[in-house]
Amino acid sequence: MEKTCLECGEKIRGRTDKKFCSDYCRNSHHNKANKETSNLVRNINNLLRRNHRILEELNPTGKTSVPKSKLLSKGFDFEHFTSIYTTKTGNQYYFVYDQGYLKLDHDFYALVKRN
């Protein structure tokens, strides 16, 4: 029984358990299969990276406060973060990896870096 490539349909030579005729066909097949989930993950990772870069840029010392308008002007997206830390007093810090922020009064945010 001759096997054919799952991607291009050509005859496969070599090992009996091969599914593709070449690395190109194997990569092409898997890229097509994972395209939708890859785009979603890639877009969210890009948003998280941008948020992290903004927090890191605005917080060089490890602890500061900035107005919400400054975060928004740089393109910060408050809906994408990696974790939430709730203190004993009930304050919620939102973290993007090691960079965090806490909403303060008068549209200000405290920026912190987790050690």
N, C-alpha and C positions, 0 to 999 in steps of 0.2 A: 504494500500500500504506500503510495507516494503522498507525502504531506505537502501542503501549499502554505505559503506565507499568509498570515492573518491580515496583513496590511495591503500587499500588492498582488497576491495570488500566484506569485512565481513558485516554481518547484524548489523545495528546500533540500539542500545537501548537507551532510554531516551527521551530527548526533541525532538519535531517534526522538529525543524529547524537545528538539528545537521548535519554536513557534514562528520565528521570523527569519527571513533570508539574510538580513543584515542589521547592523546597529541602527542605521538610518530608519529602516522600517519599524524596528522595535520602538525607537524614540518617538517617531511620528505617531504610531498607534497609541502609546501611553499619553502623549501630549494631547491628542484629540479626546481621549477618554477623561482626562483630568482637567480639561480647559475651564469649565464653569467653576468648579470649586477653587481652582488655582487663581482665577481672576478675583473672586471674592476675598480669599485669604490675602492675596497680594495688595488689594486696595485697602483692606483694614490694616495690614502691616504698615503700609505707607502713611496712613493717617496717624497711627500710633508713633511712628518714627518722627513725623513732623511735630506732633504734640510734645514728644520728649525733647526734641531739639529746641523748641520754643521755651519750654520750662528751664532747660539747661542754660540757654542764653540769657534769660531774665534773672536767673538765680545763681550767679557765679560764686557767691560766698557760702551757699548752703542753707540760708534762711533770709527771706526778704518778703516784702509785700508790694503788690502792684495793682493798679486799677484794672478792672475787667476790660475796659476799652483798649488797653495796651495789649492784652492777650488776644482779643478779637481782631485788632488791627494787624497782628502777625499771622492770623489764620488759625488760631487755636480752636479746636472742636471739643466742647465740653461733654459731648456724648460718647467719646471714645477714651477709655482708660483701662488699665489692666487689673486694678484691685481697689478695694475700699478698706480703710482702716478706721475703726470706731474706737475712740478713746474712752476711758472710764467715765468722763464727764458727758459723753454722748456726741462729741464733735466727730464729724466724718471727714477724713482726709481721703481724697481721690488720688490714686497713684498711677503714673505711667512709668512702669518699671521702677526705677529708684527715685524718680522725681515726683513730688506730690504737691497738692494744693488744697487749701481750706477756704471756704467762703467766709468772708468777714462782713462787717457792717459797711454800708455806704458803697456797695459795689467794688470792694477791694478783696483781693485774694492773698492769703499767706502762702508763700512758696517754700517748700522744705525739701531737703534731700535725705533719704533714708540711708543709714550707715550699714 
